[in-house]
């Protein structure tokens, strides 16, 4: 009987082991295509109508920071991209998974752009790990490579946010950037981190550049445009 009782105790213990021990890790939602509703869908559909018109040589793909080229960055956009057949494919609040859905649902249909600028991921930084966010960006790059094999892709490091380098979400973005940088092959995919252009030497972020420590002012958009101009001109094949 003394041998039976320990065996019974072991069987009982195995029966009550938490189910989580045997479960797989949660799926990464940053790579799962998903749309949004309401005015988001209206803007998405407007993108589809725009690309049907053709004349799309340069794409900007992203979230509200990219959409802001139509707001605080409007004058800068007109100066740098007004005559370049540029298309703004940015939607406020978008995460990597929303961009993935959009690219499979009309945003690229029927066009053959020369170059695309991607800046996405900051909206994932509160709920996803750097590895998960980087996986989302990687999927976006793969979509573009598959659908538009001749396209030159410029991935921008996710911009800094928050007051200083102690900001948790800024730290997530920085770790994401370190992973995403490895996607560059310098043939079709290029990487550029212009984040240091926005911050002071001590890592603080000025409200003159990002009024809410996330979105850019006119000065911020000027820094963005000036910082990527040499690379954009190169990828568009423009003569110097």
Phi, psi and omega in degrees: 000329183294334179278332184287321184296315176299323178295318179296321180295321179295318179296323179294319180298316180297329182289335185251009176300133181307135181299333183299335181297330184257358182278153175282160178295149179303145179296151178279107183288347180290346179249001182267112183302130179207136178272173172240176186247182174066227185292338175301314181294327177297317180291320177302313180296327178294324175300315182298321178293322181296314184291337177295338180282348182076204180050051179237088182270333185225125180249140169246118186244125181176209185248215183294332179293323174286318178302330182297350171300340179269356180244257181298335182262011187301314182292323179293319177301315181299321182290316187266328190236356183302329183252017184247016182052048181270145181234129179269113179248046179254138177228128180304134178087355184292144171248176182304320183296331179285320176296318178304316180296316183298319183292338177267359185229044167113341185295341181245003188292125172079008181244159179226068181293157179275325185212155177222139177249122182248130172216099187214153173129340185295331179284347175274345192293345179270348185226350181239155176280162176304321179297320179292317180296316179299325177296323177295314178297321178300319179295321178299315179298318179297321177300312181297320180294323181287317185278329184226077187302333182269355183293139172263127187247125175250108176271127175261140173301141179301132186296151176294155179213168180077168186294326183203186185289354177276353181295124184302320183285331173295320179296322176297316180299318181296319179292324176299314182300322180298328179279314183297328181304333182287351179287339184294131173246356179059022173240304176244335183239128182233154181231139179215127177252106180259009181309316180302337179292339184267341187248158177283173182299330180273006177088359180283151182251128183275138176288348175290331180264319176229094186307323179253016181063026176213307183265148187276148170272181175301320178297321178296318179292328176297317177299316179301306183298315181296324184290328182259354186305312180302319182288319179298315179300318178297313184291334177279353179074028182281144179285140178278000000 
